[in-house]
Amino acid sequence: MPRSEWLPLPGGLDHVRLTGDRPAMRTRDGRFLRLHSVPDGAATGGLAVGGELRRYLRRIAHVATARRRDLAATRWPEGRRDIAVVGRDHLASALARELRRAGAGVTRIRPGATLGDGTVPGPHGEDTIPPPGTASDRAARPDAVVAVLDAAPSAGLGRWLKTLPAQGVAVLHGHREGDHFHLLPLAVDGTEADADQVRRRRIAASPAGPELDSWLAAPPAPAHRLGDLARGAIVSSCLTVLTDWADDAPGLAGHRRTLRVLDEHLRLHTHTVLGFDEPAVR
């Protein structure tokens, strides 16, 4: 393999090529930028490392860092930047870490913690439902809540998450069902199918409706935690949904009606599930 012409900048995220007549930088996101004012002798290796070349590379690295910061602020605009990640398990931690790397403002919240005017239910059946929000504490609320846990679904958590879109908080919710992982449609304004509507749609469409109903009424806890590949696939799907939401990308409409199921063989299945108006109480 020929020796690469590209040198890593301090930090290793970006690279520069100083040889030839078109010095350039490749940024971490794969863009190529033209470099100017390259020190004389750098292209031919005539500058000693540690001297003028090193100072030049540090200056370019500083510019690249500032550019990444500006792009992150653009990618996660005001009003779609602050994301609260529920839980502390390995899946929630991996997602929080990657959201921060992507530039989002991330807050970790534990079940039982206070969020806005309510208490966050736990993933294992705690059924506390916070009271409706008030205008005075809206500033304490994040722009989105992500509850994607390596745990069986919780009716209490689902009911609490259902209250958030009406308060201006987007919701991304996912859970385990045996060796399958379900990532529910992104909820933005409450017109999307919530966890309970997805459950009822699945039972109605299933040839084993009574059995599925029984399973979902009290799902067993997973026997083992998700493997690294499954966790990576789930984090990737969540990042796609959340960055499209932050960007208001064309794919956002699809995320609001798509149930994603990652099966035991890491195959990702998608199903369209639409929200519906609940029938009037008689």
Secondary structure as GFF3:
##gff-version 3
##sequence-region A 1 282
A	DSSP	beta_strand	6	8	.	.	.	ID=ss1
A	DSSP	beta_strand	15	17	.	.	.	ID=ss2
A	DSSP	beta_strand	24	26	.	.	.	ID=ss3
A	DSSP	beta_strand	32	34	.	.	.	ID=ss4
A	DSSP	alpha_helix	52	75	.	.	.	ID=ss5
A	DSSP	beta_strand	82	86	.	.	.	ID=ss6
A	DSSP	alpha_helix	90	102	.	.	.	ID=ss7
A	DSSP	beta_strand	105	109	.	.	.	ID=ss8
A	DSSP	beta_strand	114	115	.	.	.	ID=ss9
A	DSSP	beta_strand	118	119	.	.	.	ID=ss10
A	DSSP	three_ten_helix	135	140	.	.	.	ID=ss11
A	DSSP	beta_strand	144	148	.	.	.	ID=ss12
A	DSSP	alpha_helix	155	163	.	.	.	ID=ss13
A	DSSP	three_ten_helix	165	167	.	.	.	ID=ss14
A	DSSP	beta_strand	170	177	.	.	.	ID=ss15
A	DSSP	beta_strand	180	183	.	.	.	ID=ss16
A	DSSP	alpha_helix	195	205	.	.	.	ID=ss17
A	DSSP	alpha_helix	209	217	.	.	.	ID=ss18
A	DSSP	alpha_helix	228	247	.	.	.	ID=ss19
A	DSSP	alpha_helix	252	255	.	.	.	ID=ss20
A	DSSP	beta_strand	258	262	.	.	.	ID=ss21
A	DSSP	beta_strand	268	272	.	.	.	ID=ss22
###
